[in-house]
Structure formats: C-alpha cells, structure tokens
Amino acid sequence: MELENIKRELAKHNKYSNLIAKLDAISPPPHSFIFEAVFAHGSVESNLDFQYEINITPNNNTTVDFVYEINDKYKLCFELLRPDLSASLKVATEPQKTDIDGVKSWEVLIESNHPNEHLRPEAPTIRLQEKLLEKVEKFPEPSDYIFSTIVVDCTEFHFGYFDSNDCCMVMYGKTKIPELQEFWDKHPILGLLNPSLNKRQAEDFRTKVTSVIFIPEITDDLLDNSFLVLNHHRTEEHLQDFWRTISKYKFFHGLKFLPFPS
C-alpha cells in the first residue's frame, strides 16, 4: 500500500496524529517513521487499539511505540527498531563509480579478518544485539501481565539478506548448521539469551523482554513470514498467555516461531 493511503487510513484515528505529523515533517520521511506507519496500519486493520508513544516506565521519560491494554489486565507493548548501517559501512558502500550509462555502483570487501572490524560479516550481528539492548530501558520491571516485545526491521542487515540463521545467531548464538557459527576475535558470538553474555543491559533483557520479532522485508502484510523468538527465561505461563493473547489478532497470524536450534 502507498504511504499516502496509509496516512489517510491512520488519519481516521486521532491517536496517530503525532505519527502523521512526523511523516509530513521531512520529505521523504525517514524509513523508521515509515516502519511505524506500516505497523500502525496493520494493527488498525486487526482492530488492535494501540496507543502511540506511551510512557510505561515511571522512573524515566522514555516511551514505547505501541501499547494496548486489554481488559484492564494484560498490556501489549511493542517497541520498533530499525538499525541503520554503521558509519564505517556507510562510507564503504557509498557509490564511487559511474559507468557509461550514468549508473552509480560501488564495491566493498567484507571478510572475517578485515582490519576494519566494521567491515566483517559478523559485525552486523553484534551491532543488532547492541541496538536491541538499548531498547530495554523503555520497558517496565517484569510482570506476568506485561508483554514487552521488540519488533526489528532487518531489511538493511547483510544488504537485505536476513534469514532464520541470522536470527538464531543474534538471540541464541548458534544455528542449526554448525558451520554457520559466527566468531569474534576467535571466540563464538554469544546470543542475547545466553546467560553467559554479560554486556550492559543483557541481564535486564533476559528478565524484561517477552519476545523479539524479526522482519526480513517490509511488505503490506508486515508480520507475515517474520520470525518470532520467545524469551525462554520468562515463565512458561507468561509465554503461553502472551501467545494466546496475540493469536486472537490476524495481524500476528503469519509469524514463524523460531525455537532454540537443537
């Protein structure tokens, strides 16, 4: 669906006036705002009564992008994330050449032993982990009734080639195919759900976050064929309640559950 059509649909709901204003403020609007608009539109079509940019953490002034309280009991909280390219990678992939037809092109060598660590194929995994950890402070202390989810637009990951193996590396630090294990300085990269990962906010991530949704490609049916990873550090009851709650809405029906790789 065209962005203008999405804006017209969202304009029917006063709660999205701030989002529409952000979309109109810059031309063309940043991809992160378009991502929010597509998510909002999909939720509206499924009758999900989200509030936009709501503070749910009393000890800071941050907001969560989408919050929906159900029957004064459960609270669905969705924070959207669109990691950009690192500065080094942006510079390296700037078009440098123009061929005889006027088409700009570029080339960059990316390899595991590259002297510039930002130009190693494993760098996006670590960068995505760090961006996910930065979102943790937006969520409140863990509660059985608050479902905190981060939704990630992965269209720029590995130049548009994000798959289930990348997802497993970010969250679990391993894949179903041992040969795809990623290393950093000769050590296996640890997943965010690995208790041995002691980066800043990692423990809070494992305590607070209910799930992460990875979107390989932005389409009208935003969540179709996206990957859902549940945080197995939360209680089984909490995860079952979360799954039962979102399963009621068509918006989430296309998600692919990605279990721990055996």
C-alpha positions in Angstrom: 0.0 0.0 0.0 1.2 3.5 -0.8 2.3 5.7 2.1 -0.3 8.3 1.3 -3.1 5.8 1.5 -1.7 4.6 4.9 -1.7 8.1 6.2 -5.3 8.6 5.1 -6.3 5.5 7.0 -4.4 6.5 10.1 -5.9 10.0 10.0 -9.2 8.4 10.9 -7.7 7.7 14.3 -6.8 10.7 16.4 -4.2 8.8 18.4 -1.9 8.7 15.3 -1.8 12.5 14.7 1.8 12.7 16.0 2.9 9.9 13.7 1.3 11.6 10.7 3.0 14.9 11.7 6.4 13.1 11.8 5.8 11.7 8.4 4.9 15.1 7.0 7.8 16.9 8.6 10.5 15.6 6.4 10.3 14.7 2.7 10.9 11.9 2.1 10.2 10.7 5.6 12.9 8.6 7.4 12.4 4.8 7.0 12.0 4.4 10.7 8.8 6.6 10.6 7.5 4.6 7.6 8.1 1.4 9.5 6.0 2.8 12.4 3.2 3.8 9.9 3.1 0.3 8.3 2.9 -1.3 11.7 0.2 1.1 12.9 -1.8 0.4 9.7 -1.6 -3.3 10.1 -2.7 -3.1 13.7 -5.6 -0.9 12.9 -6.8 -3.4 10.3 -6.8 -6.1 13.0 -8.7 -3.9 15.5 -5.8 -3.6 17.8 -6.5 -0.5 19.8 -2.9 0.6 20.3 -1.9 3.9 21.9 1.1 5.6 20.3 4.3 6.6 22.1 3.2 5.9 25.7 5.4 6.0 28.8 5.0 2.9 30.9 8.2 3.2 33.0 7.7 5.6 35.9 11.4 6.1 36.6 12.3 7.6 33.2 10.8 9.7 30.4 11.1 7.2 27.6 8.1 6.0 25.6 7.1 2.7 24.0 5.9 3.0 20.4 2.7 0.9 20.7 0.8 0.0 23.9 -2.5 -1.8 24.2 -4.2 -2.6 27.5 -6.6 -5.5 27.3 -9.5 -5.8 29.8 -7.6 -3.8 32.4 -5.3 -6.8 32.8 -2.9 -7.6 30.0 -0.7 -5.0 28.4 0.8 -5.5 25.0 3.9 -3.3 24.5 5.7 -3.1 21.1 8.9 -1.1 20.6 10.0 -0.8 17.0 13.7 -0.9 16.0 15.3 -0.2 12.6 19.1 -0.5 13.0 21.0 1.6 10.4 24.3 0.8 8.9 27.4 1.6 10.9 29.2 4.8 9.9 32.2 2.8 8.5 29.9 0.7 6.4 28.0 3.7 5.1 31.2 5.3 3.9 32.5 2.0 2.4 29.3 1.5 0.4 28.9 5.0 -0.9 28.6 4.8 -4.7 32.1 5.6 -6.0 31.9 4.8 -9.7 29.7 5.9 -12.6 29.5 3.7 -15.7 28.8 4.8 -19.2 25.1 4.7 -18.7 25.3 7.0 -15.7 24.6 4.3 -13.2 26.5 4.6 -9.9 28.0 1.5 -8.4 30.3 0.5 -5.5 32.2 -2.4 -4.3 33.4 -3.3 -0.8 35.4 -6.3 0.5 33.8 -7.8 3.6 35.7 -10.6 5.3 36.1 -12.1 8.8 39.7 -11.0 9.1 39.2 -7.5 7.8 41.4 -4.9 9.6 38.3 -2.6 9.9 36.1 -4.5 12.3 33.0 -2.8 11.0 33.6 -4.5 7.6 33.5 -8.0 8.9 30.3 -10.1 8.1 29.9 -10.8 11.9 29.7 -7.1 12.7 26.0 -6.7 11.9 25.1 -9.4 14.4 26.9 -7.6 17.2 25.5 -4.2 16.2 22.0 -5.6 16.1 22.5 -7.1 19.6 23.7 -3.8 20.9 20.7 -1.9 19.4 18.3 -4.4 20.9 19.9 -4.0 24.4 19.5 -0.2 24.1 15.7 -0.7 24.0 15.5 -2.5 27.3 15.2 0.7 29.4 11.9 1.5 27.8 10.2 -1.4 29.4 9.0 -1.7 33.0 10.0 -4.2 35.6 8.9 -7.7 34.7 5.3 -8.6 35.3 3.2 -11.6 34.3 0.7 -9.3 32.7 3.0 -7.0 30.7 4.2 -8.4 27.4 7.2 -6.5 26.1 8.2 -7.1 22.5 10.8 -5.5 20.2 10.0 -5.6 16.5 13.0 -5.3 14.3 13.2 -4.1 10.6 16.1 -6.2 9.3 15.9 -5.0 5.6 19.4 -3.5 5.8 21.0 -6.4 7.6 23.6 -8.0 5.3 22.4 -5.8 2.5 18.9 -7.3 2.6 19.8 -11.0 3.2 18.4 -11.6 6.7 17.3 -15.2 7.4 16.5 -17.6 10.3 20.2 -18.3 10.8 20.9 -14.7 11.4 18.0 -14.6 13.8 19.4 -17.6 15.7 22.9 -16.0 15.9 21.5 -12.8 17.4 19.3 -14.5 20.0 20.8 -17.9 20.7 24.5 -17.6 19.5 24.1 -20.8 17.5 22.3 -22.1 14.4 21.0 -25.4 13.2 24.1 -25.6 10.9 27.3 -25.6 13.0 29.3 -24.3 10.0 27.4 -21.0 10.2 28.6 -20.3 13.8 29.9 -16.8 13.9 33.1 -15.8 15.8 34.6 -12.6 17.0 38.3 -12.4 17.9 38.3 -16.3 17.6 35.5 -16.6 20.3 32.0 -17.8 19.4 29.5 -14.9 19.5 27.1 -15.3 22.4 23.4 -14.8 21.9 21.3 -12.3 23.8 19.5 -15.2 25.6 22.7 -16.8 26.7 23.2 -16.3 30.5 26.9 -16.0 29.9 26.5 -12.8 27.9 27.3 -10.0 30.4 27.0 -6.9 28.3 25.3 -3.9 29.7 21.5 -4.4 29.9 21.9 -8.1 28.8 20.5 -9.4 32.1 17.6 -6.9 32.1 16.9 -8.0 28.5 16.6 -11.6 29.6 14.4 -10.5 32.6 12.1 -8.0 31.0 11.6 -8.8 27.3 8.9 -11.3 26.4 9.8 -11.8 22.7 11.5 -10.3 19.7 10.0 -10.2 16.2 12.5 -10.0 13.2 11.1 -8.7 9.9 13.2 -9.7 6.9 11.3 -7.5 4.4 8.8 -4.7 4.8 5.5 -5.6 3.0 1.9 -4.6 3.3 1.3 -7.8 5.4 4.1 -6.7 7.7 4.4 -9.6 10.0 3.8 -12.4 7.5 6.8 -14.7 7.3 8.6 -12.8 10.1 10.4 -14.7 12.9 9.2 -14.8 16.5 11.6 -15.7 19.2 10.2 -16.2 22.7 12.4 -15.4 25.7 12.7 -18.8 27.4 13.9 -17.1 30.6 10.3 -15.9 31.2 7.9 -18.3 32.8 6.0 -20.8 30.7 2.7 -19.3 31.9 3.8 -15.8 30.9 4.8 -17.0 27.4 1.6 -19.1 26.9 -0.5 -16.1 28.0 1.3 -13.9 25.5 0.8 -16.4 22.7 -2.9 -16.8 23.4 -3.3 -13.1 23.5 -1.7 -12.2 20.2 -3.2 -15.2 18.5 -6.6 -13.6 18.7 -5.5 -11.0 16.1 -5.0 -11.6 12.4 -2.0 -9.2 12.5 0.1 -11.9 14.1 -1.1 -15.0 12.3 1.8 -15.0 9.8 4.6 -15.2 12.4 7.0 -18.1 12.3 8.0 -19.3 15.7 11.8 -19.9 15.8 12.8 -22.3 18.7 16.2 -22.9 20.1 18.3 -24.7 17.5 19.0 -28.3 18.6 
